[in-house]
Amino acid sequence: MPKLTVITIVYNNVRDIERTLKSVLDQTYHNIEYIVIDGASTDGTLQIVEQYKDQISKIISEPDKGIYDAMNKGLALATGDYVLFMNSGDEIYDIHTVKDIFATAPGADIYYGETEMYNDNWENLGRRRHEAPDEFDWTCFKYGMNISHQAIYIRRSIVTPYDLTYKYSADIDWIIKAAKKASNIVNVHRYVAKYLVGGMSKKKHRESLKERFQIFTKYYGLVPNIFNHIIIACNLAWYFIKHRRTND
């Protein structure tokens, strides 16, 4: 039974943090190390986290240099065979998710699945526009990030710290780096996460898109990336025409 480290990053999110905590702590899979990294919240978030301190492996509350700096703090503390980031506002899909994932196939380097989107009122928006591919490797992000950060379980031995030169899209770079090292990637063919739309990459959308373009150019080349972005734009426009939302 592999050990999973779940890392939750939070800052001043008293409204949503308990929902995220419970989604991790209620799992029927019990070999979970849970780490919560709080950015010195002042709104009562930490007090809610402290209510569950007997079930949480490590709680850190201190200022940080941004979300990926906080994530790196969590990675540095992790001791599990696999790591998963489930940030405040998001949820593991249901209580059997982790158990089901590891029962799919033994010993994968990466497990991934589908994500369900929710709005600020926690109303279901359905599946992400970028559907998880049947098979995944490091080239699969060329038409967009088709696996969300909350829906991918990565063997800790193949991950590296987040590159802090990226402020909004370092998770894309992080996943691609790990996928390049992975030899066995398993699609679990189920919903594995619930994602609250409107995170930092949405609030700083233009900056995030610029970083994504830089990252994709680094891995896929400038000319192919320009061509791929034309396809991305067409796909986005068609989805919006059909659904009147983007569901990123």
N, C-alpha and C positions, 0 to 999 in steps of 0.2 A: 504494500500500500504506500505509494509515493507521498511524500510530504509536500503540501502546497502552502506557499507563503502568499497571503492576500494582503495587499498594501492599500490603505485608504488615505488619500490626501484631502485635507479639509482646511478651510479658513472662513470663519464667520458665516457658517451655514447651519444655524440652529434649526431652521425649518426642516431640512432634509436629512441631517446626519443620522438620526435614529433609524430611519427607514433603511439606509445603507448598512448600518451596523447589524441590524436584525437579519438582513438578507444573507450576511456572512455567518453570523453566529447560529442561525437556525438550520444550517446545512446538516444533512444526514451523514455526510462524509466527515469523519472526526479528526483526520490527521491534517489539521489546518493550523498554521501559525498565522496569527492576525496582528498586523502592525498598523497603528494609526499615527500619522504625522500631521500635527496641527500647527498652523503657522502663527501661533500666539493669538488665537481668537479672543475677541472681547465681547461677544454677543451671547454668551452662555453655551456655545458649542462644546467647549471643553468639559463643562459640568455634566452634559449629557454623556459624553464619552466616558467620563469617570464613573458613571453609574454602572458601566459594563466592564470595569477594569479587571475584575476577577476572571473574565472570559477572553480578555485581550492580552496577547503575549507582550507587546511593548507599546507604550504611548509616549510620544515625544511632542512637546509643545514649546516652540521657540520660533523666533522670526526666521524667515528664509529669503532667498533671492528670487523666488518665483516658483511656479508649479514643478518645473523639472528639477530644480535644486532640491525641493521637498521629496520628489520621487527618488532622487539619488540617495537621499538619507535613508529612505525605506529600503532600497536595494542593498545598501551597505550593511543593514541590520539583518537582512533575510538569511535564513539558513535552510529553507525548503529546497526540494528537488526541482520544483517549478515555482514560477512567480505569476501573479495576476494582480493588475491594478484595478481596483473598484472604488472610484473616487466618489466623494460625497454627492448625493443626488442620484447616483446610479444604483442598480441592484443586480445581484446574481438572480437569474431568471426565476427559479423556484428552488424549493428546499432539496430537491434531488439532483440538481444540476451538476455539482462537482462529482458526486458519486457516479452519475451516468457518463460523464466525460472520461473519467479514468477507466471505466468499464468498457469503453468503446474498443480500445486496442492498447496493449501494454507497451510502455517504453518509447513513446513518440517523443521527438524533440519539441514539437509544437502541436497543440490541439487548438482547433478554432471552430466557431459556430456562428449562428445568426443573431442579429440584434434587433430588438423591438424598440421603437422610438416613442417617447412620451413628451408632452408639452409641459409648460410651467404649472398647469393645473392637474398634472399627472393623469392626463387623458391620452389614451392609446392612439398613436398616429400610424401604427402599422410598421411593417418592415422598412429598413433603410433603403434608400434609393439605390445605393451600391450594394447589390446582393452578394453575399459571400460566394466565392467561386467554388465549383465542385472540387477542383484541385488548386492548391496554392503553392507558389514559390516566390522568390524575391522580385520577380519581374511582374507580378500580378497587380501591383499598384500603379502601373503606367497609365491606366485610364481612371485613376482615382483610388482613394483608400477604401477598398471593398471589404475590409475586416476592421471592425472598430476595436479600439484599445481595450475595452472591457470584455471583449469576446475572444481573447487569445491568451492561451496558457503556454508559457515558454519555459523550457528547461533552463534553470538558472545558470548552468555552466556555459551556456552559449550567449548570454546577454552581457552587454557592456553598459557603463553608465550613460545616461542621456547626455547628448552634446549640448552644452549650455549656450553655444553660439546661436542656437535656435530658441526663440522665446515662445513660439506658438505651435510649432509643428515638429518638435523633436521626437514625438512618439512615432511619426512616420519613419524617420531616419533610424530610430531604435529597432523597430520591427523589421525593416529591410535588412539591417546588419545581422540580426539574429537569423532571419530566414536564409541568408546566404550561407550560414554555417550549418543549417539544419539538414539532416539527411532523411528524416522520417517525419512528415507532416500529415496530420490526420484531421479530416473534416468529420465532426461528430454528428452532423446532420440533425441539429436541433437548435432551438433558441437557447442561448446561454446567458444573455444579458438584457437588461432594460436600461435604456440610456435617456437621461434628461437632456433635452436639446437646450442650446444656448450657453455653452461653456465658453472658455476664454477664446478659443479659435473662432467662435461665432461673434463674440463681442469685438474682436480685433480681426474682422474677416479679411480685410484687404491685406493687412500685414501677414496673416496666416497664409493666404494664397501666394504671396510673393515667396515666402519661405518654402512652401510646397513645390513651387516651380523650381527653385534653386536645388532642392533635394532631388527631385525627379531628374533634373538635368545632370546632376552629379552621377546618378546611377544609370540613367538610360540614354544620355547624350542630348545635346541641345536640339538638333534638327528633329530627331524622333519625338522629343518631348513637345516641341511646337506642334507637330502633326497630331500627337495624341491629345493635346489640349483642344484642338479644333473638334475632335471627336467628343471629348468631355463636354464642351460647350453645347454641341448639338444634342447630346443625350440629356443634358440638364434642361435645355429649352423644351424638348419633347416631353420630358417628365412633368415639367411645370404646366404645360398646356393641358396635359391629361388630368393632373391632380391638383393644380393650383397651390402647390407647395413643393419644396425641394427635398425634404426628408434626408438631409445630409447627416 
